[in-house]
Each structure stands twice: as C-alpha cells, then as structure tokens.
Amino acid sequence: MSHTETLERVPNSDVDRVRQDFLDAGATSVSVTDNGDGTSKVVATFPD
Amino acid sequence: MTRLRTLATLVAVASLTACTDYATFVTATNIGINADVKTQDVSIGYGRTELFTGPGYPEQGEAPRAVGYINSDLHVFQPHIRQLYATGDAAELVTTTLPYPPAPHPPAEPPYYGQRRALVFSTGANVGLKLGFGAGTAPVPSSIKFGYNREEASVIPLRSDVPTEQHRDRYAPVLASMDMNLGGTATPTGTNLGITQFFATGSAARNLAARDEFRQYFQFQAQEAIKSASLTANYFYGSAGKKIEAFWKPNGAVDQANDRRIKICMSKYNLTGSVAFLINGRPEAEKDIVISCLQL
C-alpha cells in the first residue's frame, strides 16, 4: 500500500532540490517527467 | 436534520410500542415519482425505507434473522432491479455459503430464549428531490430535500441487570450498507446512478459481515479512499517555503527534532502530506500558518 504526492510545473532548475526534499521526507521513489517547456512533473511515492 | 429528527422520533415511538411477541420487518422502495396524500410527501428519484421491530434476546446477544437487499440501475422506464426480502431460515440460507448446512458442523438452533426486549433497527434513504407539505393550507412545501439523504438508527436492548465479568452484556448484530455509484452513460430516459443496499439483523447480519466478498468490497472501498487521498498541487516555492526548509534542514540535512515539530503543526491544522509537499506545493498562506505555529 502506498500513496503519491504530485507537484506540477516544477522548474527544471529546481527539480533536483525538490527530488531531494521528497526523498528526505521519506519517499521511496521519485519520478520526473519533463513537460518540454522548462518545467517537469514530479511524482513522489510514499509507503503507508 | 428534520428527517433525522423524524427517524429518531419514529424509532423512539417504535421502540416504546414494539411488541416483543412478534417481529415486524418492512421495506418500502420507490423509484421515479411518488406522491402520497396521506403523508403529504412528493418525491422524485429513489427512496427506500427499511424497518425491523421485534424481540431482541439480550442475554444471548441475538435478534431474529431478517435480510433485505436491493440492487438497481434506477432506470425509471426499463429498470433492472434485483431485490431480496427474507426472514427466519430463509434469511439464514441466502446469507450463508453453499453447501448448506455447512459440514461438518450443522448450524445450531438459534438461541432465541431467555429475556425478550424490544429491538428496533431502521434506515431511510432518499436520492433526488423530496418535498414535504406539512399541516397547513398554504400551497408551499414545508421541507425540501435535494441530493442524498440517509439515516440509520438502531435501538439494541441489553439485559436489565448490571453486567458482571461472568455475565457480560451482549449486543445483537445488525448491519446496513448503501453503495451509490456513478458510472456508465446517461441517456435522456435513463440514469447513470446505481444503488446497492443491504439490511440485515441477527445471524443474517453476522453471516453477511463474515463473507469474504462483502468484506473485500469494503476493503476495496478503503483502498480507493486512500488512493484518493493522494495529493496534487502546482509547484510553489516562495519565501515561506524557503523559511520552513531552512528550519527543516538547517545544515542541508533533516533535523529530526525540527521535523517532528513541523509535523505536529501540520497535524494541528489538518495539513496532510509530507513536509516536502508543504514546502514546495502548499499555498503561501498555509505555510505561514505553520511558520506561525513554529514561532519562527
């Protein structure tokens, strides 16, 4: 069982910091999808 | 609220007047348009009332067996309806799995003996529009309900004696469930609303509650609720987010004491999700609440 937290339109320059924030907060995985406009969608998966 | 009071009154009256030497089980269902001069009610949509009154056996923690079930797509003109109404052994049979009787232990005779006291169990549900015209001559409704209304009430008798460790109170089982789902494609004469309702007392309630498919259904619902709890937001990282992040990771790593303090404040103000989501996704106003809570 898990749940996700999604951030839309994260500037690509901030993606690494956001990814690290999620991992520090206990996320088991973080996926990043480039929107192609300088922003990305970041999805963090957390265990319940 | 008025409906709740009405049901509470109905249950109170029924519990006072319910005879314990016979059991009454009533279900009433309406799909479409219903107008009743006697009750001065007009309803459009779906309405169902379920009521059981009769003896409870508080010394045994038992109640007479009854089960009511309806499943419908609520189509007014070409309805698909599956409905079940059963009491006694029939209720036992339809709620247990085959083969019956279950080997190697055939079911024992129901423990209907000892003290009898009035038991009342009732539900009322209405989906759609309901107008009530109370006493009076003015042609205006005294109550209007639109949408979903549901009440459930039970009066479960207990022994009149004070319970002791050797003679503990025992509650008779009752069970009521309702599932209303949206799905499929609506047509001008149809609906995309579906209804499933269960109502059971005594061992029928116990049998239903113990069945895997029934329990898995609610486990599935719980899983869906958890899924829906997943959070999504647009990225927002301003001065408040930076301030919380600096407190959370003062030297580039998470300070566990500060992490706990942030989570306590988030919990206090019902802010779900992780600290990372708070910092990078929640609006500035919500971050300010946490900053204020932390006294930063």
Interface residues (C-beta under 8 A of the other chain):
Chain A: M1 H3 T4 E5 T6 L7 E8 R9 V10 P11 D14 V18 D21 F22 D24 A25 G26 A27 T39 V42 A44 F46 D48
Chain B: Q223 I226 K227 A229 S230 L231 T232 A233 N234 Y235 Y237 E245 K249 A253 V254 G273 S274 V275 A276 F277 I279 N280 G281
